Amino acid sequence: MPKQSRFKFRLDIGLDDDLAARLKAEATRRELSIAVLVREILNRALSEEAAIEGREALDQAIRRAIKKDVDRLAKLMVKSTMAGATSMFLNVQVLNDLGKRDAADIYHIARKKAVEYLRLPEEGGGINE
């Protein structure tokens, strides 16, 4: 009775001399047959390809899942920026209307304090006068 192989599919491919020599050298280095080496290389390549495709699909799914939240946060940032800018210019106008001739200087001092405030750690800390 002939020996039955566990492999049901045979592949006959042509290789150029350089690739054949490299395969033989690698198989010798690893102490494997060329067939086993080629199977390992094919398995690894296909696994890596599947992982890359899976990662891309996962990335797309995550992007779709968080898109609404990202869009909402962007809109909130725009609203907050608009409110802050409106408040800033309103304060400068009020100072001008009250007769403060140095409203621009007051604005620049306040802006420096705002930058200082943003650089403070989240826990504690205050702004020095």
C-alpha positions in Angstrom: 0.0 0.0 0.0 1.5 3.4 -1.0 2.3 5.9 1.7 -0.5 8.5 2.0 0.6 12.1 2.5 -1.2 14.4 4.8 -1.1 17.1 2.1 -3.8 16.9 -0.4 -2.6 19.6 -2.8 0.7 19.6 -4.7 2.1 22.7 -6.2 4.7 22.7 -9.0 6.3 26.1 -9.6 9.2 27.3 -11.6 12.0 29.3 -9.8 14.9 31.2 -11.2 18.4 30.1 -10.2 18.8 32.9 -7.7 15.6 32.2 -5.8 16.2 28.4 -5.8 19.7 29.0 -4.4 18.4 31.3 -1.7 15.7 28.8 -0.8 18.3 25.9 -0.6 20.6 28.1 1.5 17.9 29.1 4.0 16.6 25.5 4.2 20.1 24.3 5.0 20.7 27.0 7.5 17.4 26.1 9.3 18.0 22.4 8.8 14.7 22.0 7.0 13.6 20.5 3.7 12.8 23.0 1.0 9.2 21.9 1.0 8.8 22.5 4.8 10.6 25.9 4.4 8.3 27.0 1.6 5.2 25.9 3.6 6.4 28.0 6.6 7.1 31.0 4.4 3.7 30.7 2.7 1.9 30.3 6.0 3.6 33.3 7.6 3.0 35.4 4.5 -0.7 34.5 4.4 -1.1 35.1 8.2 0.5 38.5 8.0 -1.7 39.4 5.0 -4.8 38.3 6.9 -3.7 40.3 9.9 -3.1 43.4 7.9 -6.5 43.1 6.3 -8.1 42.4 9.7 -6.4 45.5 11.1 -7.6 47.7 8.3 -11.2 46.4 8.8 -10.9 47.0 12.5 -9.6 50.5 11.9 -12.5 51.3 9.6 -15.0 49.9 12.2 -13.5 52.1 14.9 -13.6 55.2 12.8 -17.2 54.6 12.0 -18.0 54.0 15.6 -16.4 57.2 16.9 -17.2 59.5 14.0 -20.4 60.9 15.7 -18.5 61.6 18.9 -15.6 63.2 17.1 -17.9 65.4 15.1 -19.8 66.4 18.2 -16.6 67.3 20.0 -15.4 69.4 17.1 -18.7 71.2 17.1 -18.5 71.8 20.8 -14.9 73.2 20.3 -16.2 75.6 17.7 -19.0 76.8 19.9 -16.6 77.2 22.9 -14.2 79.2 20.7 -17.0 81.4 19.5 -18.2 82.0 23.0 -14.7 82.8 24.2 -14.0 85.2 21.3 -17.3 86.9 21.8 -16.7 87.4 25.5 -13.2 88.7 24.9 -14.3 91.3 22.3 -17.3 92.2 24.4 -15.1 92.9 27.4 -12.8 95.0 25.4 -15.8 97.0 24.1 -17.2 97.4 27.6 -13.8 98.7 28.8 -13.7 101.2 25.9 -17.2 102.3 26.6 -16.4 102.8 30.3 -13.6 105.2 29.2 -10.6 102.9 29.8 -8.2 104.2 27.3 -5.8 101.3 27.9 -8.3 98.6 26.9 -5.8 97.1 24.5 -3.2 96.9 27.2 -5.7 95.3 29.6 -6.5 92.8 26.8 -2.8 91.8 26.4 -2.3 91.4 30.1 -5.4 89.2 30.3 -4.3 87.1 27.4 -0.9 86.5 29.0 -2.7 85.4 32.2 -4.9 83.1 30.1 -1.8 81.5 28.6 -0.3 81.1 32.0 -3.5 79.5 33.3 -3.6 77.0 30.4 0.0 75.9 31.3 -1.0 75.2 34.9 -1.3 71.5 36.0 -4.8 70.3 36.3 -4.6 69.8 40.1 -4.4 73.0 42.1 -2.3 76.0 41.3 -3.4 79.5 40.8 -2.4 82.5 38.8 -0.1 85.0 40.5 -1.0 88.6 40.1 
